Amino acid sequence: MNAVFLLAALSLLLDMLQGVAQSLGLALLPLAQGYKAFLLAAMLWLLRASDGRTLLLMAALVVGFLLGPLFTQWRLQPPLGFTRELTLVVKLLAPWLALLAFYRLTCWQPALALRTLHHLMHGFSLVLLLNFMLGFAGFGYAAYSPMEQIELGSLGSSGFFISANELSALLLILTAFQLHLHWSKGLMPYGTILLLALFCAVQLLTKTALLGVLLLAALIPLLHQTAERRRRYAIGIGIGGLLLLGSSPLWLSPVLQQLGLHQKLLWVWQEKGLLGLLLSSRELYMQQNLQVVAEHFPPWHWLLGVGQAGIALYQKKYFAESDFFDLPLFFGGLALVYALCWFAALLWFSWQARAQVTGRVLIVLNALLFLLAALAGHVLTSGMLWLPWGCWCGWLIAQQPLKRTAS
């Protein structure tokens, strides 16, 4: 089991190298996807004896998710095909599988599991930093494409990864882990990690990355305090937040202009208001995709989901990029129930472990990811988050029975 997770540390590097090849116009085999499929197959094989019932439940969920898309394929034979549906369902269940596999590893060999977790997180962090350094040097893809409505060029850089939303969520997971790990080592290591995380966030220029990194930087020192000191720190952070909010007319516009976001955000604010700023125009895609489903599919098909291919038949932008909106449209009400139960379970287990600092950190992180899944998507539907997210949560959950046994 340990060897699987040591190999897993290379998966993000393969993703980046595949992005390098694509940017150079090289047509290569999907090596990164094949490598992840190998990792998932290895975890399934290793868990077959100890968690057979859970794996059967996963198989039943796969069948339930794919009933609606199968009807779409049978009735309409859409050009997008069925492979996309199967790939997205695998992404949906991958964090659970990683959590379960790492939970078992932690139960069997806790010290080895902790070293493996650090190896995985450090490996992902180094690849992400390298990616943004290459983006800073002018390589890779822009985070924001030019807008037709205003004279504005490309903004930010996602390096050699196409999805800025997925990178934002991954950056939050790795930043939370590294800040949590380095706080106890002193202000200098903590400050260094924070500066590197801010460098990545400024390259990416998404609201999620910028605000999320700043929020984690403020909250993680608070979460490391005792209960009595946490109250005093919380009051200080609250006062500081109110002062920043009150003085925002003085500093917000110059900061946004320096980042290059002022003109874009001002246009969105004027045209679409607060909802437009929060959803970044996703409400338009939501409305269009709902209209497609209502006009072209019967109500019984809505409940089962019409698949990505069903939406893509009538709408070019078939991803609205909100997990809690996209998943029920693609895979029906069952997918929405699964997504809500997944986050509820993570928040519950994190709350149960709140006596540990890691438990408190994961309460904040999982709450942020829940919010991100609702507003910006590509959390449960990401192919990059499942390993660090699932492994860290699995390690935390395994600590609870170990603690009780030890006591």
Contacts in CASP RR format, 6 or more apart in sequence:
PFRMAT RR
TARGET T0000
AUTHOR 0000-0000-0000
METHOD contacts of the structure
MODEL  1
MNAVFLLAALSLLLDMLQGVAQSLGLALLPLAQGYKAFLLAAMLWLLRAS
DGRTLLLMAALVVGFLLGPLFTQWRLQPPLGFTRELTLVVKLLAPWLALL
AFYRLTCWQPALALRTLHHLMHGFSLVLLLNFMLGFAGFGYAAYSPMEQI
ELGSLGSSGFFISANELSALLLILTAFQLHLHWSKGLMPYGTILLLALFC
AVQLLTKTALLGVLLLAALIPLLHQTAERRRRYAIGIGIGGLLLLGSSPL
WLSPVLQQLGLHQKLLWVWQEKGLLGLLLSSRELYMQQNLQVVAEHFPPW
HWLLGVGQAGIALYQKKYFAESDFFDLPLFFGGLALVYALCWFAALLWFS
WQARAQVTGRVLIVLNALLFLLAALAGHVLTSGMLWLPWGCWCGWLIAQQ
PLKRTAS
1 46 0 8 1.000
1 101 0 8 1.000
1 104 0 8 1.000
1 105 0 8 1.000
1 108 0 8 1.000
2 105 0 8 1.000
2 109 0 8 1.000
2 112 0 8 1.000
2 113 0 8 1.000
2 116 0 8 1.000
4 39 0 8 1.000
4 42 0 8 1.000
4 43 0 8 1.000
4 46 0 8 1.000
4 101 0 8 1.000
5 101 0 8 1.000
5 102 0 8 1.000
5 105 0 8 1.000
5 116 0 8 1.000
5 117 0 8 1.000
5 119 0 8 1.000
5 120 0 8 1.000
5 391 0 8 1.000
6 116 0 8 1.000
6 119 0 8 1.000
7 39 0 8 1.000
8 39 0 8 1.000
8 120 0 8 1.000
8 387 0 8 1.000
8 391 0 8 1.000
9 119 0 8 1.000
9 120 0 8 1.000
9 123 0 8 1.000
9 124 0 8 1.000
10 35 0 8 1.000
11 32 0 8 1.000
11 35 0 8 1.000
11 36 0 8 1.000
11 39 0 8 1.000
11 387 0 8 1.000
12 123 0 8 1.000
12 124 0 8 1.000
12 127 0 8 1.000
12 128 0 8 1.000
12 384 0 8 1.000
13 123 0 8 1.000
13 127 0 8 1.000
14 31 0 8 1.000
14 32 0 8 1.000
14 35 0 8 1.000
15 32 0 8 1.000
15 161 0 8 1.000
15 384 0 8 1.000
16 127 0 8 1.000
16 130 0 8 1.000
16 131 0 8 1.000
16 160 0 8 1.000
16 161 0 8 1.000
17 31 0 8 1.000
17 32 0 8 1.000
17 160 0 8 1.000
18 28 0 8 1.000
18 30 0 8 1.000
18 31 0 8 1.000
18 32 0 8 1.000
19 160 0 8 1.000
19 161 0 8 1.000
19 162 0 8 1.000
20 160 0 8 1.000
21 28 0 8 1.000
22 28 0 8 1.000
22 160 0 8 1.000
23 139 0 8 1.000
23 140 0 8 1.000
23 141 0 8 1.000
23 160 0 8 1.000
33 87 0 8 1.000
36 94 0 8 1.000
36 383 0 8 1.000
37 90 0 8 1.000
39 387 0 8 1.000
40 90 0 8 1.000
40 94 0 8 1.000
40 97 0 8 1.000
43 97 0 8 1.000
43 98 0 8 1.000
43 100 0 8 1.000
43 101 0 8 1.000
44 55 0 8 1.000
44 97 0 8 1.000
46 101 0 8 1.000
46 104 0 8 1.000
47 54 0 8 1.000
47 55 0 8 1.000
47 97 0 8 1.000
47 100 0 8 1.000
47 101 0 8 1.000
47 104 0 8 1.000
48 55 0 8 1.000
50 104 0 8 1.000
51 100 0 8 1.000
51 104 0 8 1.000
54 100 0 8 1.000
58 93 0 8 1.000
58 96 0 8 1.000
58 97 0 8 1.000
61 93 0 8 1.000
61 334 0 8 1.000
61 338 0 8 1.000
62 89 0 8 1.000
62 93 0 8 1.000
64 331 0 8 1.000
64 334 0 8 1.000
65 89 0 8 1.000
65 92 0 8 1.000
65 331 0 8 1.000
65 332 0 8 1.000
65 334 0 8 1.000
65 335 0 8 1.000
65 338 0 8 1.000
66 85 0 8 1.000
66 86 0 8 1.000
66 89 0 8 1.000
66 331 0 8 1.000
67 304 0 8 1.000
68 301 0 8 1.000
68 304 0 8 1.000
68 305 0 8 1.000
68 306 0 8 1.000
68 307 0 8 1.000
68 331 0 8 1.000
68 332 0 8 1.000
69 82 0 8 1.000
69 85 0 8 1.000
69 305 0 8 1.000
69 306 0 8 1.000
69 307 0 8 1.000
69 308 0 8 1.000
69 309 0 8 1.000
69 310 0 8 1.000
69 330 0 8 1.000
69 331 0 8 1.000
70 82 0 8 1.000
71 301 0 8 1.000
71 304 0 8 1.000
72 78 0 8 1.000
72 301 0 8 1.000
72 305 0 8 1.000
72 306 0 8 1.000
72 307 0 8 1.000
72 309 0 8 1.000
72 310 0 8 1.000
73 81 0 8 1.000
73 82 0 8 1.000
73 309 0 8 1.000
76 309 0 8 1.000
76 310 0 8 1.000
76 313 0 8 1.000
78 309 0 8 1.000
78 310 0 8 1.000
78 312 0 8 1.000
78 313 0 8 1.000
79 309 0 8 1.000
79 312 0 8 1.000
79 313 0 8 1.000
80 308 0 8 1.000
80 309 0 8 1.000
80 310 0 8 1.000
80 312 0 8 1.000
80 313 0 8 1.000
81 309 0 8 1.000
82 309 0 8 1.000
84 308 0 8 1.000
84 309 0 8 1.000
85 307 0 8 1.000
85 308 0 8 1.000
85 309 0 8 1.000
85 330 0 8 1.000
88 308 0 8 1.000
88 330 0 8 1.000
88 381 0 8 1.000
89 331 0 8 1.000
91 380 0 8 1.000
91 381 0 8 1.000
91 382 0 8 1.000
91 383 0 8 1.000
91 386 0 8 1.000
92 327 0 8 1.000
92 331 0 8 1.000
92 335 0 8 1.000
92 338 0 8 1.000
92 339 0 8 1.000
92 380 0 8 1.000
92 381 0 8 1.000
94 383 0 8 1.000
94 386 0 8 1.000
95 342 0 8 1.000
95 380 0 8 1.000
95 385 0 8 1.000
95 386 0 8 1.000
95 389 0 8 1.000
95 390 0 8 1.000
95 393 0 8 1.000
96 342 0 8 1.000
96 390 0 8 1.000
97 386 0 8 1.000
98 386 0 8 1.000
98 387 0 8 1.000
98 389 0 8 1.000
98 390 0 8 1.000
98 391 0 8 1.000
99 390 0 8 1.000
99 391 0 8 1.000
99 393 0 8 1.000
99 394 0 8 1.000
99 397 0 8 1.000
100 394 0 8 1.000
102 113 0 8 1.000
102 117 0 8 1.000
102 390 0 8 1.000
102 391 0 8 1.000
102 394 0 8 1.000
102 395 0 8 1.000
102 398 0 8 1.000
103 394 0 8 1.000
103 395 0 8 1.000
103 397 0 8 1.000
103 398 0 8 1.000
105 112 0 8 1.000
105 113 0 8 1.000
105 116 0 8 1.000
106 113 0 8 1.000
106 114 0 8 1.000
106 394 0 8 1.000
106 395 0 8 1.000
106 398 0 8 1.000
106 399 0 8 1.000
106 402 0 8 1.000
107 398 0 8 1.000
107 401 0 8 1.000
107 402 0 8 1.000
110 398 0 8 1.000
110 399 0 8 1.000
110 402 0 8 1.000
113 395 0 8 1.000
113 398 0 8 1.000
114 395 0 8 1.000
117 391 0 8 1.000
117 392 0 8 1.000
117 395 0 8 1.000
118 181 0 8 1.000
120 387 0 8 1.000
120 388 0 8 1.000
120 391 0 8 1.000
121 174 0 8 1.000
121 177 0 8 1.000
121 178 0 8 1.000
121 388 0 8 1.000
121 392 0 8 1.000
124 170 0 8 1.000
124 174 0 8 1.000
124 387 0 8 1.000
124 388 0 8 1.000
125 174 0 8 1.000
125 177 0 8 1.000
125 178 0 8 1.000
128 167 0 8 1.000
128 170 0 8 1.000
128 171 0 8 1.000
128 174 0 8 1.000
128 200 0 8 1.000
129 196 0 8 1.000
129 200 0 8 1.000
131 159 0 8 1.000
131 160 0 8 1.000
131 161 0 8 1.000
132 157 0 8 1.000
132 159 0 8 1.000
132 199 0 8 1.000
132 200 0 8 1.000
132 203 0 8 1.000
132 204 0 8 1.000
134 140 0 8 1.000
134 159 0 8 1.000
134 160 0 8 1.000
135 157 0 8 1.000
135 159 0 8 1.000
135 160 0 8 1.000
135 203 0 8 1.000
136 157 0 8 1.000
136 199 0 8 1.000
136 203 0 8 1.000
138 157 0 8 1.000
139 159 0 8 1.000
139 160 0 8 1.000
140 157 0 8 1.000
140 158 0 8 1.000
140 159 0 8 1.000
140 160 0 8 1.000
141 157 0 8 1.000
141 158 0 8 1.000
141 159 0 8 1.000
141 160 0 8 1.000
141 161 0 8 1.000
141 162 0 8 1.000
142 154 0 8 1.000
142 155 0 8 1.000
142 156 0 8 1.000
142 157 0 8 1.000
142 158 0 8 1.000
143 155 0 8 1.000
143 156 0 8 1.000
143 157 0 8 1.000
143 158 0 8 1.000
143 164 0 8 1.000
143 203 0 8 1.000
143 204 0 8 1.000
143 205 0 8 1.000
143 206 0 8 1.000
144 154 0 8 1.000
144 155 0 8 1.000
144 156 0 8 1.000
144 164 0 8 1.000
144 205 0 8 1.000
144 264 0 8 1.000
145 154 0 8 1.000
146 152 0 8 1.000
146 153 0 8 1.000
146 154 0 8 1.000
147 153 0 8 1.000
147 264 0 8 1.000
147 267 0 8 1.000
149 267 0 8 1.000
149 271 0 8 1.000
150 263 0 8 1.000
150 264 0 8 1.000
150 267 0 8 1.000
152 263 0 8 1.000
152 264 0 8 1.000
155 205 0 8 1.000
155 260 0 8 1.000
155 261 0 8 1.000
155 264 0 8 1.000
156 203 0 8 1.000
156 204 0 8 1.000
156 205 0 8 1.000
157 203 0 8 1.000
157 204 0 8 1.000
158 164 0 8 1.000
158 167 0 8 1.000
158 204 0 8 1.000
159 203 0 8 1.000
161 167 0 8 1.000
161 384 0 8 1.000
163 378 0 8 1.000
163 382 0 8 1.000
164 204 0 8 1.000
164 206 0 8 1.000
165 206 0 8 1.000
165 208 0 8 1.000
165 321 0 8 1.000
165 376 0 8 1.000
165 377 0 8 1.000
165 378 0 8 1.000
166 378 0 8 1.000
166 382 0 8 1.000
166 383 0 8 1.000
166 384 0 8 1.000
166 385 0 8 1.000
167 204 0 8 1.000
167 206 0 8 1.000
167 209 0 8 1.000
167 384 0 8 1.000
168 204 0 8 1.000
168 206 0 8 1.000
168 208 0 8 1.000
168 209 0 8 1.000
168 372 0 8 1.000
168 376 0 8 1.000
169 208 0 8 1.000
169 369 0 8 1.000
169 372 0 8 1.000
169 376 0 8 1.000
169 378 0 8 1.000
169 379 0 8 1.000
169 382 0 8 1.000
169 385 0 8 1.000
170 382 0 8 1.000
170 384 0 8 1.000
170 385 0 8 1.000
170 388 0 8 1.000
171 197 0 8 1.000
171 200 0 8 1.000
171 201 0 8 1.000
171 204 0 8 1.000
171 209 0 8 1.000
171 213 0 8 1.000
172 208 0 8 1.000
172 209 0 8 1.000
172 212 0 8 1.000
172 213 0 8 1.000
172 216 0 8 1.000
172 365 0 8 1.000
172 368 0 8 1.000
172 369 0 8 1.000
172 372 0 8 1.000
173 365 0 8 1.000
173 369 0 8 1.000
173 385 0 8 1.000
173 388 0 8 1.000
173 389 0 8 1.000
173 392 0 8 1.000
174 388 0 8 1.000
175 193 0 8 1.000
175 197 0 8 1.000
175 212 0 8 1.000
175 213 0 8 1.000
175 216 0 8 1.000
176 216 0 8 1.000
176 220 0 8 1.000
176 361 0 8 1.000
176 362 0 8 1.000
176 364 0 8 1.000
176 365 0 8 1.000
177 388 0 8 1.000
177 392 0 8 1.000
178 193 0 8 1.000
178 197 0 8 1.000
179 190 0 8 1.000
179 193 0 8 1.000
179 194 0 8 1.000
179 197 0 8 1.000
179 216 0 8 1.000
179 217 0 8 1.000
179 220 0 8 1.000
180 220 0 8 1.000
180 223 0 8 1.000
180 224 0 8 1.000
180 357 0 8 1.000
180 358 0 8 1.000
180 361 0 8 1.000
182 189 0 8 1.000
182 190 0 8 1.000
182 191 0 8 1.000
182 192 0 8 1.000
182 193 0 8 1.000
183 190 0 8 1.000
183 220 0 8 1.000
183 221 0 8 1.000
183 224 0 8 1.000
184 224 0 8 1.000
190 221 0 8 1.000
194 213 0 8 1.000
194 217 0 8 1.000
197 213 0 8 1.000
197 216 0 8 1.000
197 217 0 8 1.000
198 213 0 8 1.000
198 214 0 8 1.000
200 209 0 8 1.000
200 213 0 8 1.000
201 209 0 8 1.000
201 210 0 8 1.000
201 212 0 8 1.000
201 213 0 8 1.000
202 210 0 8 1.000
202 259 0 8 1.000
204 210 0 8 1.000
205 259 0 8 1.000
205 260 0 8 1.000
205 261 0 8 1.000
206 376 0 8 1.000
207 280 0 8 1.000
208 372 0 8 1.000
208 376 0 8 1.000
212 368 0 8 1.000
215 368 0 8 1.000
216 364 0 8 1.000
216 365 0 8 1.000
216 368 0 8 1.000
218 237 0 8 1.000
219 237 0 8 1.000
219 364 0 8 1.000
220 361 0 8 1.000
220 364 0 8 1.000
221 233 0 8 1.000
222 230 0 8 1.000
222 233 0 8 1.000
222 234 0 8 1.000
222 237 0 8 1.000
223 230 0 8 1.000
223 357 0 8 1.000
223 360 0 8 1.000
223 361 0 8 1.000
223 364 0 8 1.000
224 357 0 8 1.000
225 233 0 8 1.000
253 262 0 8 1.000
256 262 0 8 1.000
256 265 0 8 1.000
265 277 0 8 1.000
268 276 0 8 1.000
268 277 0 8 1.000
268 280 0 8 1.000
268 281 0 8 1.000
269 276 0 8 1.000
269 277 0 8 1.000
272 281 0 8 1.000
272 283 0 8 1.000
275 283 0 8 1.000
276 283 0 8 1.000
278 375 0 8 1.000
279 322 0 8 1.000
279 375 0 8 1.000
280 376 0 8 1.000
282 320 0 8 1.000
282 321 0 8 1.000
282 322 0 8 1.000
282 375 0 8 1.000
282 376 0 8 1.000
285 317 0 8 1.000
285 319 0 8 1.000
285 320 0 8 1.000
285 321 0 8 1.000
286 320 0 8 1.000
286 322 0 8 1.000
286 325 0 8 1.000
288 315 0 8 1.000
288 317 0 8 1.000
289 311 0 8 1.000
289 315 0 8 1.000
289 318 0 8 1.000
289 320 0 8 1.000
289 325 0 8 1.000
289 329 0 8 1.000
290 329 0 8 1.000
292 310 0 8 1.000
292 311 0 8 1.000
292 314 0 8 1.000
292 315 0 8 1.000
293 302 0 8 1.000
293 306 0 8 1.000
293 311 0 8 1.000
293 329 0 8 1.000
295 314 0 8 1.000
296 310 0 8 1.000
296 313 0 8 1.000
296 314 0 8 1.000
297 306 0 8 1.000
297 310 0 8 1.000
302 332 0 8 1.000
303 332 0 8 1.000
303 333 0 8 1.000
304 331 0 8 1.000
304 332 0 8 1.000
305 328 0 8 1.000
305 329 0 8 1.000
305 330 0 8 1.000
305 331 0 8 1.000
305 332 0 8 1.000
305 333 0 8 1.000
305 335 0 8 1.000
306 329 0 8 1.000
306 330 0 8 1.000
307 329 0 8 1.000
307 330 0 8 1.000
307 331 0 8 1.000
308 318 0 8 1.000
308 319 0 8 1.000
308 330 0 8 1.000
310 318 0 8 1.000
311 318 0 8 1.000
311 329 0 8 1.000
311 330 0 8 1.000
312 318 0 8 1.000
319 326 0 8 1.000
320 326 0 8 1.000
320 329 0 8 1.000
321 376 0 8 1.000
321 377 0 8 1.000
321 378 0 8 1.000
322 373 0 8 1.000
322 374 0 8 1.000
322 375 0 8 1.000
322 376 0 8 1.000
322 377 0 8 1.000
323 339 0 8 1.000
323 373 0 8 1.000
323 374 0 8 1.000
323 377 0 8 1.000
323 378 0 8 1.000
323 379 0 8 1.000
323 380 0 8 1.000
323 381 0 8 1.000
324 336 0 8 1.000
324 339 0 8 1.000
324 340 0 8 1.000
324 373 0 8 1.000
324 374 0 8 1.000
326 377 0 8 1.000
326 381 0 8 1.000
327 335 0 8 1.000
327 336 0 8 1.000
327 338 0 8 1.000
327 339 0 8 1.000
327 380 0 8 1.000
327 381 0 8 1.000
328 335 0 8 1.000
328 336 0 8 1.000
339 373 0 8 1.000
339 380 0 8 1.000
342 380 0 8 1.000
343 366 0 8 1.000
343 369 0 8 1.000
343 370 0 8 1.000
343 373 0 8 1.000
346 362 0 8 1.000
346 366 0 8 1.000
346 393 0 8 1.000
347 363 0 8 1.000
347 366 0 8 1.000
347 367 0 8 1.000
347 370 0 8 1.000
349 393 0 8 1.000
349 396 0 8 1.000
349 397 0 8 1.000
349 400 0 8 1.000
350 359 0 8 1.000
350 360 0 8 1.000
350 362 0 8 1.000
350 363 0 8 1.000
350 366 0 8 1.000
350 393 0 8 1.000
350 396 0 8 1.000
351 363 0 8 1.000
352 400 0 8 1.000
353 359 0 8 1.000
353 362 0 8 1.000
353 396 0 8 1.000
353 397 0 8 1.000
353 399 0 8 1.000
353 400 0 8 1.000
354 360 0 8 1.000
354 363 0 8 1.000
356 396 0 8 1.000
356 399 0 8 1.000
358 396 0 8 1.000
358 399 0 8 1.000
359 396 0 8 1.000
362 392 0 8 1.000
362 393 0 8 1.000
362 396 0 8 1.000
366 393 0 8 1.000
369 379 0 8 1.000
369 389 0 8 1.000
372 379 0 8 1.000
373 379 0 8 1.000
373 380 0 8 1.000
379 385 0 8 1.000
END
